[in-house]
């Protein structure tokens, strides 16, 4: 299989420590989703012992099924909105580390079902954290929220971790609420137990294996594969785009730091791209089209659309300074890897190869 030469975007970035993760009992919520499936293969590469907790995949096809995800973990189908089910799985797994990714992750879906979005993203997070509080084996928790948890005031400068939380739409607002729930459980319960809880706020994640509706890259892949231009709502909207492996390695580095020093790292952390890769929607589609050999990639979608922020950028200097985490891939290289993944025949082998190449870019 073809290997793609990866060129680092930041010098000196650290990689997760295989010696730390080998044999480590990890509970991964949301393991059947796009990011969760990539993280499942990454943890398998690092030889962690993973218990998964998630709903069944909600897309056809799904990355989880294409990579044979059920063979990589103790696979449990459950709803984090069901507190008893969550507690039973956590109690049985006795994890040392919990990586909480399960969520309702789509802005437009949150307008269609706001109550379901809050049930999953807010109460679901509370259920996971409460089950962890009752399980003595849990020493480290990384709860994943989003860059959209900030109160967006249109600023050009990247949001830092101390910026006010907010969110106009139900998805963004529910993730800001999840941040507050995490802070409450940390301050009220977990800190006194010596359990480290941090939250992680990534940018707009791209990569092979995403088939969700109303996401830019999956929508583009569907359009390009059908031989038609993609209709886009806000071509000039700017977002912090990054390959999926960028924040995932950040989550693992954060977990390692929390395990070593819970008090110092138990807070919110940004994991966003380099400033040069904060790009508009039209720029992303034009770059992806170049890797798909498409000459007319997009057209402006007519009509009225739900509110979306025009500008969103992140400042990830804290993660660079304290964790040694830095972006490695340029936006164009991330999109090249994405196109390569969708064109590949063997999705599991391609996923593993991209992970191994990515981890080999810098010394562990």
Order of alpha helices (4+ residues) and beta strands (2+ residues): alpha-beta-alpha-beta-alpha-beta-alpha-beta-alpha-alpha-alpha-beta-alpha-beta-beta-alpha-beta-beta-alpha-alpha-beta-beta-alpha-beta-alpha-alpha-alpha
